[in-house]
Amino acid sequence: MSVKKEKEVPDFEIPDVLPKEELPQESGDVKERIAPLIYLGPNLPGGLLSGNTVFKGGKPAHIEELITAQPELSDLIVPVDNINETLSRINRAGTAEYQAYQALKEAK
């Protein structure tokens, strides 16, 4: 029988890319992460906005302009986490989301 010798591994430290003192620190100035939003309405004419469009980092300026012109849009731009609840409300007559969807659908 042969006896296997274990290889010795030298002890060494893996250096940080930056010394800990230079690593970025969180501060009160850091913006909160904005949850992605999704538009759950119908496609708008002229390709202005397509259904199921996802926005990362908040609503873009051109969407804010669309909301000024068509306030119903604001009821249909929701956090991605709320998709199921909002879709349920869009399909329930009498809810704000249902009325907003119908108004945008008829405006085509």
Biopython code that builds the backbone (N, CA, C, O; Angstrom):
import numpy as np
from Bio.PDB.StructureBuilder import StructureBuilder

atoms = [
    (1, "MET", "N", (0.829, -1.183, 0.000)),
    (1, "MET", "CA", (0.000, 0.000, 0.000)),
    (1, "MET", "C", (0.869, 1.239, 0.000)),
    (1, "MET", "O", (1.908, 1.314, 0.655)),
    (2, "SER", "N", (0.409, 2.180, -0.743)),
    (2, "SER", "CA", (1.153, 3.434, -0.756)),
    (2, "SER", "C", (0.424, 4.468, 0.088)),
    (2, "SER", "O", (-0.804, 4.470, 0.171)),
    (3, "VAL", "N", (1.172, 5.312, 0.689)),
    (3, "VAL", "CA", (0.605, 6.357, 1.533)),
    (3, "VAL", "C", (0.643, 7.657, 0.737)),
    (3, "VAL", "O", (1.689, 8.074, 0.240)),
    (4, "LYS", "N", (-0.534, 8.288, 0.629)),
    (4, "LYS", "CA", (-0.615, 9.563, -0.101)),
    (4, "LYS", "C", (-0.148, 10.682, 0.808)),
    (4, "LYS", "O", (-0.542, 10.765, 1.971)),
    (5, "LYS", "N", (0.678, 11.522, 0.272)),
    (5, "LYS", "CA", (1.128, 12.685, 1.027)),
    (5, "LYS", "C", (0.215, 13.850, 0.683)),
    (5, "LYS", "O", (-0.089, 14.091, -0.485)),
    (6, "GLU", "N", (-0.208, 14.553, 1.689)),
    (6, "GLU", "CA", (-1.039, 15.735, 1.460)),
    (6, "GLU", "C", (-0.151, 16.885, 1.033)),
    (6, "GLU", "O", (0.934, 17.097, 1.575)),
    (7, "LYS", "N", (-0.633, 17.616, 0.057)),
    (7, "LYS", "CA", (0.117, 18.777, -0.410)),
    (7, "LYS", "C", (-0.080, 19.917, 0.572)),
    (7, "LYS", "O", (-1.180, 20.151, 1.074)),
    (8, "GLU", "N", (0.969, 20.592, 0.821)),
    (8, "GLU", "CA", (0.876, 21.746, 1.692)),
    (8, "GLU", "C", (0.464, 22.960, 0.870)),
    (8, "GLU", "O", (1.018, 23.228, -0.197)),
    (9, "VAL", "N", (-0.516, 23.684, 1.388)),
    (9, "VAL", "CA", (-0.990, 24.896, 0.719)),
    (9, "VAL", "C", (-0.449, 26.081, 1.494)),
    (9, "VAL", "O", (-0.652, 26.189, 2.703)),
    (10, "PRO", "N", (0.240, 26.968, 0.796)),
    (10, "PRO", "CA", (0.805, 28.115, 1.529)),
    (10, "PRO", "C", (-0.304, 29.025, 2.049)),
    (10, "PRO", "O", (-1.340, 29.196, 1.406)),
    (11, "ASP", "N", (-0.070, 29.597, 3.209)),
    (11, "ASP", "CA", (-1.020, 30.555, 3.778)),
    (11, "ASP", "C", (-0.793, 31.913, 3.124)),
    (11, "ASP", "O", (0.329, 32.419, 3.102)),
    (12, "PHE", "N", (-1.854, 32.492, 2.598)),
    (12, "PHE", "CA", (-1.766, 33.847, 2.066)),
    (12, "PHE", "C", (-3.139, 34.470, 2.092)),
    (12, "PHE", "O", (-4.152, 33.771, 2.097)),
    (13, "GLU", "N", (-3.171, 35.770, 2.108)),
    (13, "GLU", "CA", (-4.435, 36.507, 2.126)),
    (13, "GLU", "C", (-4.709, 37.055, 0.738)),
    (13, "GLU", "O", (-3.805, 37.500, 0.030)),
    (14, "ILE", "N", (-5.966, 37.012, 0.375)),
    (14, "ILE", "CA", (-6.364, 37.611, -0.896)),
    (14, "ILE", "C", (-6.669, 39.067, -0.602)),
    (14, "ILE", "O", (-7.580, 39.364, 0.171)),
    (15, "PRO", "N", (-5.925, 39.976, -1.205)),
    (15, "PRO", "CA", (-6.142, 41.396, -0.894)),
    (15, "PRO", "C", (-7.449, 41.907, -1.499)),
    (15, "PRO", "O", (-7.872, 41.457, -2.564)),
    (16, "ASP", "N", (-8.078, 42.850, -0.803)),
    (16, "ASP", "CA", (-9.248, 43.530, -1.357)),
    (16, "ASP", "C", (-8.800, 44.369, -2.536)),
    (16, "ASP", "O", (-7.638, 44.763, -2.630)),
    (17, "VAL", "N", (-9.732, 44.639, -3.432)),
    (17, "VAL", "CA", (-9.418, 45.510, -4.556)),
    (17, "VAL", "C", (-9.077, 46.897, -4.033)),
    (17, "VAL", "O", (-8.132, 47.537, -4.496)),
    (18, "LEU", "N", (-9.852, 47.346, -3.074)),
    (18, "LEU", "CA", (-9.582, 48.625, -2.418)),
    (18, "LEU", "C", (-9.411, 48.373, -0.931)),
    (18, "LEU", "O", (-10.096, 47.520, -0.367)),
    (19, "PRO", "N", (-8.527, 49.088, -0.299)),
    (19, "PRO", "CA", (-8.463, 48.959, 1.160)),
    (19, "PRO", "C", (-9.817, 49.334, 1.766)),
    (19, "PRO", "O", (-10.528, 50.182, 1.228)),
    (20, "LYS", "N", (-10.162, 48.713, 2.860)),
    (20, "LYS", "CA", (-11.471, 48.926, 3.463)),
    (20, "LYS", "C", (-11.787, 50.397, 3.690)),
    (20, "LYS", "O", (-12.942, 50.809, 3.592)),
    (21, "GLU", "N", (-10.771, 51.182, 3.991)),
    (21, "GLU", "CA", (-10.992, 52.605, 4.231)),
    (21, "GLU", "C", (-11.469, 53.320, 2.974)),
    (21, "GLU", "O", (-12.134, 54.352, 3.065)),
    (22, "GLU", "N", (-11.137, 52.785, 1.803)),
    (22, "GLU", "CA", (-11.493, 53.438, 0.552)),
    (22, "GLU", "C", (-12.763, 52.886, -0.092)),
    (22, "GLU", "O", (-13.221, 53.415, -1.104)),
    (23, "LEU", "N", (-13.334, 51.829, 0.483)),
    (23, "LEU", "CA", (-14.567, 51.271, -0.078)),
    (23, "LEU", "C", (-15.703, 52.274, 0.104)),
    (23, "LEU", "O", (-15.765, 52.963, 1.122)),
    (24, "PRO", "N", (-16.603, 52.360, -0.880)),
    (24, "PRO", "CA", (-17.709, 53.310, -0.748)),
    (24, "PRO", "C", (-18.586, 52.962, 0.455)),
    (24, "PRO", "O", (-18.877, 51.793, 0.707)),
    (25, "GLN", "N", (-18.988, 53.958, 1.166)),
    (25, "GLN", "CA", (-19.835, 53.780, 2.334)),
    (25, "GLN", "C", (-21.233, 54.282, 2.019)),
    (25, "GLN", "O", (-21.409, 55.235, 1.261)),
    (26, "GLU", "N", (-22.231, 53.623, 2.615)),
    (26, "GLU", "CA", (-23.598, 54.105, 2.440)),
    (26, "GLU", "C", (-23.764, 55.375, 3.248)),
    (26, "GLU", "O", (-23.231, 55.503, 4.350)),
    (27, "SER", "N", (-24.496, 56.294, 2.694)),
    (27, "SER", "CA", (-24.743, 57.537, 3.412)),
    (27, "SER", "C", (-26.205, 57.901, 3.270)),
    (27, "SER", "O", (-26.949, 57.227, 2.558)),
    (28, "GLY", "N", (-26.614, 58.941, 3.927)),
    (28, "GLY", "CA", (-27.987, 59.403, 3.837)),
    (28, "GLY", "C", (-28.314, 59.954, 2.467)),
    (28, "GLY", "O", (-29.487, 60.113, 2.128)),
    (29, "ASP", "N", (-27.288, 60.252, 1.666)),
    (29, "ASP", "CA", (-27.506, 60.805, 0.336)),
    (29, "ASP", "C", (-27.880, 59.750, -0.700)),
    (29, "ASP", "O", (-28.324, 60.091, -1.796)),
    (30, "VAL", "N", (-27.706, 58.470, -0.363)),
    (30, "VAL", "CA", (-27.997, 57.405, -1.327)),
    (30, "VAL", "C", (-29.501, 57.359, -1.574)),
    (30, "VAL", "O", (-30.297, 57.268, -0.640)),
    (31, "LYS", "N", (-29.874, 57.425, -2.856)),
    (31, "LYS", "CA", (-31.297, 57.363, -3.190)),
    (31, "LYS", "C", (-31.835, 55.973, -2.892)),
    (31, "LYS", "O", (-31.141, 54.971, -3.068)),
    (32, "GLU", "N", (-33.079, 55.927, -2.439)),
    (32, "GLU", "CA", (-33.709, 54.639, -2.227)),
    (32, "GLU", "C", (-33.890, 53.974, -3.584)),
    (32, "GLU", "O", (-34.103, 54.641, -4.597)),
    (33, "ARG", "N", (-33.803, 52.675, -3.586)),
    (33, "ARG", "CA", (-34.030, 51.953, -4.834)),
    (33, "ARG", "C", (-35.507, 52.067, -5.188)),
    (33, "ARG", "O", (-36.385, 51.854, -4.352)),
    (34, "ILE", "N", (-35.757, 52.407, -6.444)),
    (34, "ILE", "CA", (-37.131, 52.562, -6.908)),
    (34, "ILE", "C", (-37.558, 51.251, -7.535)),
    (34, "ILE", "O", (-36.888, 50.729, -8.426)),
    (35, "ALA", "N", (-38.679, 50.719, -7.065)),
    (35, "ALA", "CA", (-39.191, 49.454, -7.598)),
    (35, "ALA", "C", (-39.568, 49.635, -9.062)),
    (35, "ALA", "O", (-40.077, 50.688, -9.444)),
    (36, "PRO", "N", (-39.323, 48.618, -9.887)),
    (36, "PRO", "CA", (-39.739, 48.721, -11.284)),
    (36, "PRO", "C", (-41.255, 48.862, -11.390)),
    (36, "PRO", "O", (-42.004, 48.288, -10.598)),
    (37, "LEU", "N", (-41.689, 49.632, -12.374)),
    (37, "LEU", "CA", (-43.112, 49.863, -12.609)),
    (37, "LEU", "C", (-43.506, 49.212, -13.920)),
    (37, "LEU", "O", (-42.666, 49.012, -14.798)),
    (38, "ILE", "N", (-44.793, 48.877, -14.057)),
    (38, "ILE", "CA", (-45.300, 48.299, -15.294)),
    (38, "ILE", "C", (-46.588, 48.998, -15.683)),
    (38, "ILE", "O", (-47.421, 49.312, -14.833)),
    (39, "TYR", "N", (-46.745, 49.239, -16.979)),
    (39, "TYR", "CA", (-47.983, 49.826, -17.508)),
    (39, "TYR", "C", (-48.883, 48.675, -17.932)),
    (39, "TYR", "O", (-48.512, 47.879, -18.794)),
    (40, "LEU", "N", (-50.066, 48.585, -17.329)),
    (40, "LEU", "CA", (-50.986, 47.480, -17.591)),
    (40, "LEU", "C", (-52.196, 47.890, -18.418)),
    (40, "LEU", "O", (-53.236, 47.233, -18.364)),
    (41, "GLY", "N", (-52.071, 48.969, -19.180)),
    (41, "GLY", "CA", (-53.182, 49.423, -20.011)),
    (41, "GLY", "C", (-53.040, 48.961, -21.451)),
    (41, "GLY", "O", (-52.116, 48.226, -21.798)),
    (42, "PRO", "N", (-53.978, 49.407, -22.284)),
    (42, "PRO", "CA", (-53.929, 49.054, -23.702)),
    (42, "PRO", "C", (-52.809, 49.822, -24.407)),
    (42, "PRO", "O", (-52.302, 50.817, -23.889)),
    (43, "ASN", "N", (-52.433, 49.344, -25.594)),
    (43, "ASN", "CA", (-51.460, 50.073, -26.404)),
    (43, "ASN", "C", (-52.056, 51.419, -26.772)),
    (43, "ASN", "O", (-53.231, 51.509, -27.125)),
    (44, "LEU", "N", (-51.245, 52.464, -26.688)),
    (44, "LEU", "CA", (-51.725, 53.791, -27.067)),
    (44, "LEU", "C", (-51.433, 54.017, -28.549)),
    (44, "LEU", "O", (-50.427, 53.530, -29.067)),
    (45, "PRO", "N", (-52.308, 54.752, -29.230)),
    (45, "PRO", "CA", (-52.111, 54.980, -30.658)),
    (45, "PRO", "C", (-50.794, 55.692, -30.959)),
    (45, "PRO", "O", (-50.300, 56.493, -30.166)),
    (46, "GLY", "N", (-50.248, 55.378, -32.120)),
    (46, "GLY", "CA", (-49.014, 56.017, -32.540)),
    (46, "GLY", "C", (-47.781, 55.478, -31.839)),
    (46, "GLY", "O", (-46.702, 56.060, -31.953)),
    (47, "GLY", "N", (-47.920, 54.378, -31.119)),
    (47, "GLY", "CA", (-46.777, 53.783, -30.431)),
    (47, "GLY", "C", (-46.288, 54.590, -29.245)),
    (47, "GLY", "O", (-45.147, 54.431, -28.813)),
    (48, "LEU", "N", (-47.145, 55.460, -28.712)),
    (48, "LEU", "CA", (-46.738, 56.289, -27.571)),
    (48, "LEU", "C", (-46.400, 55.457, -26.336)),
    (48, "LEU", "O", (-45.479, 55.781, -25.586)),
    (49, "LEU", "N", (-47.167, 54.373, -26.137)),
    (49, "LEU", "CA", (-46.947, 53.508, -24.977)),
    (49, "LEU", "C", (-47.577, 52.153, -25.260)),
    (49, "LEU", "O", (-48.746, 52.071, -25.636)),
    (50, "SER", "N", (-46.806, 51.099, -25.081)),
    (50, "SER", "CA", (-47.302, 49.743, -25.306)),
    (50, "SER", "C", (-47.683, 49.099, -23.982)),
    (50, "SER", "O", (-47.056, 49.349, -22.953)),
    (51, "GLY", "N", (-48.710, 48.275, -24.022)),
    (51, "GLY", "CA", (-49.118, 47.541, -22.836)),
    (51, "GLY", "C", (-47.975, 46.686, -22.318)),
    (51, "GLY", "O", (-47.165, 46.187, -23.099)),
    (52, "ASN", "N", (-47.906, 46.516, -21.016)),
    (52, "ASN", "CA", (-46.908, 45.699, -20.333)),
    (52, "ASN", "C", (-45.478, 46.256, -20.441)),
    (52, "ASN", "O", (-44.507, 45.508, -20.323)),
    (53, "THR", "N", (-45.358, 47.557, -20.663)),
    (53, "THR", "CA", (-44.042, 48.189, -20.672)),
    (53, "THR", "C", (-43.551, 48.317, -19.235)),
    (53, "THR", "O", (-44.294, 48.754, -18.356)),
    (54, "VAL", "N", (-42.293, 47.933, -19.000)),
    (54, "VAL", "CA", (-41.700, 48.010, -17.664)),
    (54, "VAL", "C", (-40.747, 49.197, -17.615)),
    (54, "VAL", "O", (-39.964, 49.416, -18.539)),
    (55, "PHE", "N", (-40.822, 49.957, -16.532)),
    (55, "PHE", "CA", (-39.954, 51.113, -16.317)),
    (55, "PHE", "C", (-39.073, 50.835, -15.111)),
    (55, "PHE", "O", (-39.573, 50.538, -14.026)),
    (56, "LYS", "N", (-37.774, 50.930, -15.297)),
    (56, "LYS", "CA", (-36.827, 50.763, -14.186)),
    (56, "LYS", "C", (-36.366, 52.143, -13.757)),
    (56, "LYS", "O", (-36.011, 52.970, -14.597)),
    (57, "GLY", "N", (-36.368, 52.394, -12.477)),
    (57, "GLY", "CA", (-35.882, 53.675, -11.973)),
    (57, "GLY", "C", (-36.911, 54.792, -12.046)),
    (57, "GLY", "O", (-36.542, 55.966, -12.095)),
    (58, "GLY", "N", (-38.175, 54.455, -12.054)),
    (58, "GLY", "CA", (-39.228, 55.467, -12.083)),
    (58, "GLY", "C", (-39.756, 55.723, -13.481)),
    (58, "GLY", "O", (-39.316, 55.115, -14.457)),
    (59, "LYS", "N", (-40.711, 56.637, -13.552)),
    (59, "LYS", "CA", (-41.335, 56.975, -14.833)),
    (59, "LYS", "C", (-40.453, 57.956, -15.604)),
    (59, "LYS", "O", (-39.999, 58.953, -15.043)),
    (60, "PRO", "N", (-40.211, 57.680, -16.882)),
    (60, "PRO", "CA", (-39.454, 58.633, -17.701)),
    (60, "PRO", "C", (-40.248, 59.925, -17.911)),
    (60, "PRO", "O", (-41.465, 59.950, -17.729)),
    (61, "ALA", "N", (-39.560, 60.977, -18.289)),
    (61, "ALA", "CA", (-40.188, 62.290, -18.470)),
    (61, "ALA", "C", (-41.308, 62.250, -19.504)),
    (61, "ALA", "O", (-42.349, 62.878, -19.306)),
    (62, "HIS", "N", (-41.112, 61.518, -20.613)),
    (62, "HIS", "CA", (-42.157, 61.502, -21.640)),
    (62, "HIS", "C", (-43.429, 60.814, -21.147)),
    (62, "HIS", "O", (-44.519, 61.109, -21.637)),
    (63, "ILE", "N", (-43.301, 59.904, -20.186)),
    (63, "ILE", "CA", (-44.482, 59.254, -19.605)),
    (63, "ILE", "C", (-45.204, 60.237, -18.696)),
    (63, "ILE", "O", (-46.435, 60.266, -18.666)),
    (64, "GLU", "N", (-44.455, 61.037, -17.959)),
    (64, "GLU", "CA", (-45.075, 62.069, -17.110)),
    (64, "GLU", "C", (-45.895, 63.031, -17.975)),
    (64, "GLU", "O", (-46.971, 63.470, -17.571)),
    (65, "GLU", "N", (-45.380, 63.357, -19.171)),
    (65, "GLU", "CA", (-46.112, 64.227, -20.096)),
    (65, "GLU", "C", (-47.399, 63.551, -20.570)),
    (65, "GLU", "O", (-48.440, 64.200, -20.675)),
    (66, "LEU", "N", (-47.328, 62.247, -20.855)),
    (66, "LEU", "CA", (-48.529, 61.506, -21.268)),
    (66, "LEU", "C", (-49.570, 61.491, -20.153)),
    (66, "LEU", "O", (-50.768, 61.618, -20.411)),
    (67, "ILE", "N", (-49.106, 61.334, -18.911)),
    (67, "ILE", "CA", (-50.026, 61.304, -17.768)),
    (67, "ILE", "C", (-50.718, 62.661, -17.615)),
    (67, "ILE", "O", (-51.891, 62.719, -17.246)),
    (68, "THR", "N", (-50.003, 63.745, -17.894)),
    (68, "THR", "CA", (-50.613, 65.075, -17.829)),
    (68, "THR", "C", (-51.751, 65.168, -18.845)),
    (68, "THR", "O", (-52.805, 65.735, -18.558)),
    (69, "ALA", "N", (-51.527, 64.608, -20.032)),
    (69, "ALA", "CA", (-52.549, 64.653, -21.079)),
    (69, "ALA", "C", (-53.664, 63.633, -20.838)),
    (69, "ALA", "O", (-54.822, 63.893, -21.165)),
    (70, "GLN", "N", (-53.320, 62.478, -20.270)),
    (70, "GLN", "CA", (-54.301, 61.413, -20.013)),
    (70, "GLN", "C", (-54.102, 60.890, -18.588)),
    (70, "GLN", "O", (-53.386, 59.909, -18.385)),
    (71, "PRO", "N", (-54.723, 61.530, -17.613)),
    (71, "PRO", "CA", (-54.513, 61.171, -16.205)),
    (71, "PRO", "C", (-54.867, 59.717, -15.866)),
    (71, "PRO", "O", (-54.399, 59.189, -14.857)),
    (72, "GLU", "N", (-55.688, 59.069, -16.699)),
    (72, "GLU", "CA", (-56.064, 57.670, -16.447)),
    (72, "GLU", "C", (-54.841, 56.748, -16.420)),
    (72, "GLU", "O", (-54.853, 55.701, -15.772)),
    (73, "LEU", "N", (-53.796, 57.150, -17.127)),
    (73, "LEU", "CA", (-52.578, 56.332, -17.183)),
    (73, "LEU", "C", (-52.003, 56.062, -15.800)),
    (73, "LEU", "O", (-51.460, 54.986, -15.551)),
    (74, "SER", "N", (-52.118, 57.021, -14.910)),
    (74, "SER", "CA", (-51.491, 56.871, -13.587)),
    (74, "SER", "C", (-52.090, 55.705, -12.802)),
    (74, "SER", "O", (-51.404, 55.117, -11.965)),
    (75, "ASP", "N", (-53.359, 55.356, -13.055)),
    (75, "ASP", "CA", (-53.979, 54.212, -12.364)),
    (75, "ASP", "C", (-53.474, 52.880, -12.908)),
    (75, "ASP", "O", (-53.656, 51.840, -12.275)),
    (76, "LEU", "N", (-52.836, 52.906, -14.083)),
    (76, "LEU", "CA", (-52.426, 51.666, -14.733)),
    (76, "LEU", "C", (-50.909, 51.487, -14.778)),
    (76, "LEU", "O", (-50.416, 50.532, -15.379)),
    (77, "ILE", "N", (-50.174, 52.392, -14.152)),
    (77, "ILE", "CA", (-48.719, 52.239, -14.005)),
    (77, "ILE", "C", (-48.475, 51.934, -12.538)),
    (77, "ILE", "O", (-48.600, 52.800, -11.672)),
    (78, "VAL", "N", (-48.123, 50.680, -12.281)),
    (78, "VAL", "CA", (-48.051, 50.185, -10.899)),
    (78, "VAL", "C", (-46.730, 49.455, -10.665)),
    (78, "VAL", "O", (-46.072, 49.051, -11.624)),
    (79, "PRO", "N", (-46.331, 49.280, -9.395)),
    (79, "PRO", "CA", (-45.141, 48.473, -9.121)),
    (79, "PRO", "C", (-45.337, 47.045, -9.640)),
    (79, "PRO", "O", (-46.436, 46.497, -9.567)),
    (80, "VAL", "N", (-44.283, 46.462, -10.153)),
    (80, "VAL", "CA", (-44.349, 45.108, -10.705)),
    (80, "VAL", "C", (-44.898, 44.125, -9.675)),
    (80, "VAL", "O", (-45.584, 43.169, -10.038)),
    (81, "ASP", "N", (-44.609, 44.346, -8.413)),
    (81, "ASP", "CA", (-45.114, 43.458, -7.355)),
    (81, "ASP", "C", (-46.632, 43.452, -7.262)),
    (81, "ASP", "O", (-47.207, 42.530, -6.684)),
    (82, "ASN", "N", (-47.297, 44.466, -7.823)),
    (82, "ASN", "CA", (-48.760, 44.581, -7.722)),
    (82, "ASN", "C", (-49.492, 44.139, -8.991)),
    (82, "ASN", "O", (-50.673, 44.446, -9.154)),
    (83, "ILE", "N", (-48.819, 43.429, -9.884)),
    (83, "ILE", "CA", (-49.433, 43.052, -11.166)),
    (83, "ILE", "C", (-50.739, 42.297, -10.961)),
    (83, "ILE", "O", (-51.769, 42.683, -11.514)),
    (84, "ASN", "N", (-50.708, 41.233, -10.180)),
    (84, "ASN", "CA", (-51.904, 40.391, -10.041)),
    (84, "ASN", "C", (-53.094, 41.157, -9.481)),
    (84, "ASN", "O", (-54.210, 41.044, -9.987)),
    (85, "GLU", "N", (-52.851, 41.930, -8.444)),
    (85, "GLU", "CA", (-53.930, 42.707, -7.835)),
    (85, "GLU", "C", (-54.503, 43.722, -8.830)),
    (85, "GLU", "O", (-55.719, 43.890, -8.920)),
    (86, "THR", "N", (-53.630, 44.388, -9.567)),
    (86, "THR", "CA", (-54.079, 45.408, -10.516)),
    (86, "THR", "C", (-54.834, 44.770, -11.672)),
    (86, "THR", "O", (-55.864, 45.298, -12.092)),
    (87, "LEU", "N", (-54.350, 43.647, -12.197)),
    (87, "LEU", "CA", (-55.067, 42.962, -13.282)),
    (87, "LEU", "C", (-56.460, 42.531, -12.827)),
    (87, "LEU", "O", (-57.424, 42.604, -13.590)),
    (88, "SER", "N", (-56.551, 42.089, -11.592)),
    (88, "SER", "CA", (-57.848, 41.708, -11.038)),
    (88, "SER", "C", (-58.784, 42.911, -10.991)),
    (88, "SER", "O", (-59.967, 42.798, -11.313)),
    (89, "ARG", "N", (-58.254, 44.059, -10.591)),
    (89, "ARG", "CA", (-59.078, 45.278, -10.504)),
    (89, "ARG", "C", (-59.446, 45.800, -11.891)),
    (89, "ARG", "O", (-60.524, 46.366, -12.071)),
    (90, "ILE", "N", (-58.557, 45.615, -12.879)),
    (90, "ILE", "CA", (-58.870, 46.040, -14.251)),
    (90, "ILE", "C", (-60.060, 45.259, -14.780)),
    (90, "ILE", "O", (-60.850, 45.785, -15.565)),
    (91, "ASN", "N", (-60.195, 44.015, -14.359)),
    (91, "ASN", "CA", (-61.278, 43.158, -14.840)),
    (91, "ASN", "C", (-62.546, 43.244, -13.988)),
    (91, "ASN", "O", (-63.528, 42.559, -14.276)),
    (92, "ARG", "N", (-62.535, 44.070, -12.953)),
    (92, "ARG", "CA", (-63.697, 44.214, -12.074)),
    (92, "ARG", "C", (-64.370, 45.557, -12.347)),
    (92, "ARG", "O", (-63.817, 46.614, -12.043)),
    (93, "ALA", "N", (-65.582, 45.503, -12.930)),
    (93, "ALA", "CA", (-66.322, 46.726, -13.272)),
    (93, "ALA", "C", (-66.493, 47.606, -12.037)),
    (93, "ALA", "O", (-66.762, 47.122, -10.937)),
    (94, "GLY", "N", (-66.331, 48.905, -12.248)),
    (94, "GLY", "CA", (-66.549, 49.865, -11.179)),
    (94, "GLY", "C", (-65.275, 50.323, -10.486)),
    (94, "GLY", "O", (-65.290, 51.336, -9.787)),
    (95, "THR", "N", (-64.181, 49.604, -10.660)),
    (95, "THR", "CA", (-62.931, 50.034, -10.015)),
    (95, "THR", "C", (-62.293, 51.150, -10.830)),
    (95, "THR", "O", (-62.589, 51.314, -12.014)),
    (96, "ALA", "N", (-61.424, 51.907, -10.194)),
    (96, "ALA", "CA", (-60.722, 52.994, -10.885)),
    (96, "ALA", "C", (-59.882, 52.441, -12.031)),
    (96, "ALA", "O", (-59.796, 53.054, -13.095)),
    (97, "GLU", "N", (-59.263, 51.280, -11.813)),
    (97, "GLU", "CA", (-58.428, 50.673, -12.848)),
    (97, "GLU", "C", (-59.268, 50.232, -14.052)),
    (97, "GLU", "O", (-58.841, 50.393, -15.195)),
    (98, "TYR", "N", (-60.458, 49.678, -13.802)),
    (98, "TYR", "CA", (-61.356, 49.275, -14.884)),
    (98, "TYR", "C", (-61.761, 50.499, -15.707)),
    (98, "TYR", "O", (-61.707, 50.481, -16.937)),
    (99, "GLN", "N", (-62.165, 51.552, -15.014)),
    (99, "GLN", "CA", (-62.603, 52.768, -15.702)),
    (99, "GLN", "C", (-61.463, 53.397, -16.493)),
    (99, "GLN", "O", (-61.675, 53.884, -17.603)),
    (100, "ALA", "N", (-60.252, 53.390, -15.931)),
    (100, "ALA", "CA", (-59.094, 53.951, -16.624)),
    (100, "ALA", "C", (-58.792, 53.151, -17.888)),
    (100, "ALA", "O", (-58.549, 53.729, -18.947)),
    (101, "TYR", "N", (-58.808, 51.822, -17.777)),
    (101, "TYR", "CA", (-58.527, 50.961, -18.931)),
    (101, "TYR", "C", (-59.553, 51.200, -20.035)),
    (101, "TYR", "O", (-59.197, 51.338, -21.206)),
    (102, "GLN", "N", (-60.831, 51.247, -19.652)),
    (102, "GLN", "CA", (-61.906, 51.452, -20.647)),
    (102, "GLN", "C", (-61.783, 52.811, -21.317)),
    (102, "GLN", "O", (-61.972, 52.921, -22.528)),
    (103, "ALA", "N", (-61.467, 53.851, -20.542)),
    (103, "ALA", "CA", (-61.324, 55.191, -21.106)),
    (103, "ALA", "C", (-60.192, 55.244, -22.119)),
    (103, "ALA", "O", (-60.324, 55.869, -23.171)),
    (104, "LEU", "N", (-59.077, 54.587, -21.804)),
    (104, "LEU", "CA", (-57.934, 54.595, -22.732)),
    (104, "LEU", "C", (-58.220, 53.739, -23.950)),
    (104, "LEU", "O", (-57.780, 54.058, -25.055)),
    (105, "LYS", "N", (-58.950, 52.661, -23.756)),
    (105, "LYS", "CA", (-59.306, 51.771, -24.863)),
    (105, "LYS", "C", (-60.234, 52.490, -25.858)),
    (105, "LYS", "O", (-60.096, 52.344, -27.072)),
    (106, "GLU", "N", (-61.174, 53.261, -25.318)),
    (106, "GLU", "CA", (-62.128, 53.976, -26.161)),
    (106, "GLU", "C", (-61.487, 55.191, -26.840)),
    (106, "GLU", "O", (-61.966, 55.642, -27.880)),
    (107, "ALA", "N", (-60.421, 55.715, -26.266)),
    (107, "ALA", "CA", (-59.774, 56.911, -26.823)),
    (107, "ALA", "C", (-58.953, 56.590, -28.071)),
    (107, "ALA", "O", (-58.466, 57.506, -28.735)),
    (108, "LYS", "N", (-58.791, 55.317, -28.400)),
    (108, "LYS", "CA", (-57.974, 54.935, -29.564)),
    (108, "LYS", "C", (-58.485, 55.535, -30.822)),
    (108, "LYS", "O", (-57.912, 55.313, -31.889)),
]
sb = StructureBuilder()
sb.init_structure("model")
sb.init_model(0)
sb.init_chain("A")
sb.init_seg("    ")
for serial, (resi, resn, name, xyz) in enumerate(atoms, 1):
    if name == "N":
        sb.init_residue(resn, " ", resi, " ")
    sb.init_atom(name, np.array(xyz, "f"), 0.0, 1.0, " ", f" {name:<3s}", serial, name[0])
structure = sb.get_structure()
